[in-house]
Amino acid sequence: MKIAVLSQKKSLYSTRRLVEAAKQRGHDIRVVDPLRCHMNITSHQPLIYYRGKLLTDFDAVIPRIGASILFYGTALVRQFETMGVFTLNRSTAISCARDKLRSLQLLSCKGIGLPVTGFAHAPDDIKGVIKMVGGAPLVIKLLEGTQGIGVVLAETNKAAESVIDAFWGLQSNILIQEYIKEAGGADIRCFVIGGKVVAAMQRQARDGEFRANLHRGGQAVTVKLTAEERAMASRAAKAIGLDVAGVDILRSERGPLVIEVNSSPGLEGIEMTSGKDIAAAMIQYIEENVKASKIRLRGA
């Protein structure tokens, strides 16, 4: 097969591992910078050019679309879709996952456990939203934040009001969320491929920090999932429409709660912690789906 990885940097661990895994399984794989592509949007003949040369004959695309290039990146994935190329995560699912508010609303519709979360526009509603999520301590999140950036723990109601005012003053959209104290600064990353949890790790925040993200200094260890956690992670990925997802879960007194669903989960932490070849599992999933797609086309 001929596969493209949409990534801005060949040197990134996840990109390198996907290239290695594809080559080991006998595939022709190429790293393509999404921002160096341009598209010809023509009826019945959509085309993509990379660094001025036509891209043709790709069987599958692996999108690694960062938040900073979401609009153009998803447009490019959509163009591949119109060309009949299998994409590991479709453009609409990537967009849903990147929009924290929309993804939580989709998860809520499916009855998936979530921390109590508030969203408001008017300053007069701040006190009501703070009360709704149980008061301080509470978590304030930028809708556009990634890797723990733009996530603030407010210890008092007064501090929460000040932080919310500051974010709104910068024209930023935010979520106000209850703080799950019993989680103890830990969360669980479940890696889902094709609706199945293939690996998991528990991330523990460092002393003095409540964010467990590895990019914020969190430490990862192996973890045994409960049947409920495993089912919830699978349901969450399906609700957003993702083939591949990193589903982040908190353990609370009322059961597991999903805090985020990531459409481009990093491979380094999960592979190092679990000892599993996640990149190979992703390539195998592509093989199975491209083959099934070709069989359907022949049958038609």
C-alpha positions in Angstrom: 0.0 0.0 0.0 0.9 3.6 -0.5 0.3 5.6 2.7 0.7 9.3 3.6 1.3 10.6 7.1 0.1 14.2 7.4 2.7 15.7 9.8 4.6 18.9 10.0 7.8 17.2 11.4 9.4 14.0 10.3 11.4 13.9 13.6 8.4 13.7 15.9 8.3 10.3 17.8 4.8 9.5 16.6 5.6 10.3 13.0 8.8 8.3 13.0 7.2 5.2 14.6 4.4 5.2 12.0 6.9 5.3 9.2 9.0 2.5 10.8 5.9 0.3 11.4 4.6 0.8 7.8 8.0 0.0 6.3 8.3 -3.1 8.4 5.0 -4.3 7.1 6.1 -3.7 3.5 4.3 -0.5 2.7 5.4 2.6 0.8 5.0 5.5 3.2 5.6 9.2 2.9 5.5 12.1 5.4 3.6 15.1 3.9 3.6 18.5 5.5 -0.1 19.6 5.3 0.9 23.3 5.0 2.9 22.6 1.9 -0.1 21.1 0.1 -2.4 22.9 -2.2 -5.7 21.7 -3.5 -7.6 21.9 -6.8 -11.3 21.7 -6.0 -12.9 20.8 -9.3 -16.0 18.8 -9.9 -15.4 15.1 -10.4 -11.6 15.6 -10.4 -10.3 16.8 -7.0 -6.5 17.0 -6.8 -3.8 17.6 -4.2 -0.3 19.0 -4.9 2.7 18.7 -2.6 5.5 21.2 -3.1 4.2 21.7 -6.6 3.9 18.1 -7.6 0.7 16.1 -7.9 0.0 13.5 -5.2 -1.6 10.4 -6.6 -2.4 6.8 -5.9 -2.4 6.9 -2.1 -4.4 4.1 -0.5 -4.6 5.6 3.0 -3.8 8.8 4.9 -2.9 9.1 8.6 -3.8 12.6 9.8 -1.6 14.1 12.6 -3.3 17.4 12.6 -2.3 19.8 15.4 -4.6 22.4 16.8 -2.7 25.3 15.3 -3.4 24.1 11.7 -6.9 22.6 12.3 -8.8 24.6 9.7 -6.3 23.9 6.8 -5.4 20.5 8.0 -9.0 19.2 8.1 -9.7 20.8 4.7 -6.8 18.7 3.4 -8.1 15.5 5.0 -11.5 16.3 3.5 -9.9 16.7 0.1 -8.4 13.2 0.4 -11.8 11.9 1.4 -13.4 13.4 -1.8 -10.7 11.5 -3.8 -11.8 8.2 -2.2 -8.7 7.8 0.0 -9.1 6.0 3.3 -8.3 8.4 6.1 -7.5 7.1 9.6 -9.9 9.5 11.4 -12.2 11.5 9.1 -12.2 15.3 9.0 -15.5 15.8 10.7 -14.4 13.6 13.7 -11.1 15.5 14.0 -12.9 18.8 14.1 -15.4 17.5 16.7 -12.5 16.2 18.9 -10.7 19.5 18.7 -13.8 21.4 19.8 -13.9 20.6 23.5 -17.4 22.0 24.0 -18.9 20.1 21.0 -17.2 16.9 22.0 -18.5 17.1 25.5 -22.0 17.7 24.2 -21.8 14.7 21.9 -20.5 12.5 24.8 -23.4 13.9 27.0 -25.9 12.9 24.4 -24.6 9.3 24.6 -24.9 9.2 28.4 -21.2 9.0 28.9 -20.0 10.0 32.4 -18.5 13.5 32.5 -17.5 16.0 35.2 -20.2 18.7 35.7 -19.3 21.3 33.1 -20.6 24.8 32.6 -20.4 27.2 29.7 -21.6 30.8 29.7 -21.2 34.1 27.9 -22.4 36.9 30.2 -20.4 38.1 33.2 -23.6 38.2 35.2 -23.8 34.4 34.9 -20.3 33.7 36.4 -21.6 33.2 40.0 -24.4 30.9 38.8 -22.0 28.7 36.7 -19.5 28.4 39.6 -22.3 27.3 41.9 -23.6 24.9 39.3 -20.3 23.0 39.2 -20.1 22.8 42.9 -18.0 25.8 43.7 -14.2 26.1 44.2 -11.9 24.4 43.8 -12.8 24.2 40.1 -11.1 23.8 36.8 -11.2 26.5 34.0 -10.3 25.3 30.5 -9.6 27.2 27.3 -11.6 25.6 24.5 -8.5 25.9 22.3 -6.0 24.6 24.8 -3.9 21.4 24.2 -1.4 19.3 26.3 -2.6 21.0 29.5 -2.0 24.5 28.3 -4.8 26.9 29.1 -6.1 24.7 32.1 -6.3 26.5 35.4 -7.2 25.2 38.9 -9.0 28.0 40.9 -8.8 27.3 44.6 -11.5 29.9 45.6 -14.6 31.3 44.1 -13.0 34.7 44.0 -10.0 33.4 42.2 -12.3 31.6 39.7 -14.2 34.9 39.0 -10.9 36.7 38.4 -9.5 34.0 36.0 -12.8 33.8 34.1 -12.8 37.6 33.8 -9.3 37.6 32.5 -9.9 34.9 29.9 -13.1 36.7 28.7 -11.1 39.9 28.5 -8.9 38.2 26.0 -11.9 37.2 24.0 -11.3 33.5 24.8 -14.0 30.8 25.2 -13.8 28.7 28.3 -15.3 25.8 30.1 -15.9 25.8 33.9 -15.6 22.3 35.3 -15.9 20.6 38.6 -12.7 19.5 40.3 -12.5 15.8 40.9 -10.5 15.8 44.1 -10.5 12.1 44.7 -8.6 11.6 41.4 -5.5 12.8 43.2 -4.0 14.5 40.2 -4.1 11.3 38.2 -5.9 10.4 35.0 -6.0 7.4 32.6 -5.1 7.6 28.9 -6.9 4.8 27.0 -5.6 4.3 23.4 -8.5 3.2 21.2 -8.1 1.7 17.7 -11.2 0.6 15.8 -13.4 0.7 18.8 -11.1 -1.4 21.0 -8.8 -0.3 23.8 -5.4 -1.6 22.8 -3.4 0.0 25.6 -3.7 2.2 28.7 -1.5 4.1 31.1 -2.1 6.1 34.3 -0.6 9.6 34.3 0.3 11.1 37.7 0.8 14.9 38.1 4.1 15.9 39.7 4.1 17.5 43.2 2.4 20.9 43.2 0.7 20.3 39.8 -2.8 19.0 39.2 -2.4 18.4 35.4 -1.3 14.9 34.7 -0.2 15.6 31.1 3.2 14.1 30.3 4.1 17.5 28.6 3.5 19.1 32.0 5.9 16.8 33.8 3.4 14.0 34.7 4.7 10.4 35.2 3.2 7.4 33.4 2.7 3.9 34.8 0.8 0.8 33.7 -2.7 0.5 34.9 -5.4 -2.3 34.8 -8.7 -1.0 33.5 -12.0 -2.0 34.8 -14.6 -3.4 32.4 -16.6 -0.2 32.8 -13.6 2.0 32.0 -12.7 0.0 28.9 -16.3 0.1 27.6 -16.5 3.9 28.3 -13.4 4.6 26.4 -14.7 2.7 23.4 -18.1 4.4 23.5 -16.4 7.8 23.8 -14.3 7.3 20.7 -17.4 6.0 18.8 -19.5 9.0 19.9 -16.9 11.4 18.4 -16.5 9.2 15.3 -12.8 8.5 15.7 -11.1 5.3 14.4 -8.0 6.2 16.6 -8.4 8.1 19.8 -6.8 8.9 23.1 -9.6 8.9 25.7 -8.7 10.5 29.0 -10.6 9.3 32.1 -10.7 10.3 35.7 -11.6 7.9 38.5 -14.2 9.5 40.7 -16.5 8.4 43.6 -19.4 8.1 41.1 -17.4 6.1 38.6 -15.2 6.8 35.6 -15.6 10.2 33.9 -14.3 11.2 30.5 -12.5 14.6 30.4 -11.2 14.6 26.8 -11.1 12.6 23.6 -7.9 13.3 21.5 -7.9 12.7 17.7 -4.0 12.7 17.4 -2.8 10.9 20.6 0.9 10.7 21.0 2.6 7.3 20.7 5.7 7.8 22.8 4.2 7.7 26.3 1.8 4.9 25.6 4.3 2.7 23.8 7.0 3.2 26.4 4.7 2.6 29.3 2.7 -0.4 27.9 5.5 -2.0 25.9 3.1 -2.4 23.0 3.7 -1.6 19.4 0.8 0.8 18.9 2.1 2.1 15.6 2.0 -1.4 14.1 -1.6 -1.8 15.4 -2.6 1.4 13.6 -1.0 0.2 10.3 -2.7 -3.2 10.7 -6.1 -1.4 11.1 -5.5 0.5 7.9 -4.6 -2.7 6.1 -7.8 -4.4 7.2 -10.0 -1.4 6.3 -8.5 -0.6 2.9 -8.8 -4.3 2.0 -12.4 -4.4 3.1 -13.1 -1.2 1.1 -11.6 -2.7 -2.1 -13.7 -5.9 -1.7 -16.9 -3.8 -1.3 -16.0 -1.8 -4.5 -15.4 -5.0 -6.5 -18.7 -6.3 -5.2 -20.5 -3.2 -6.3 
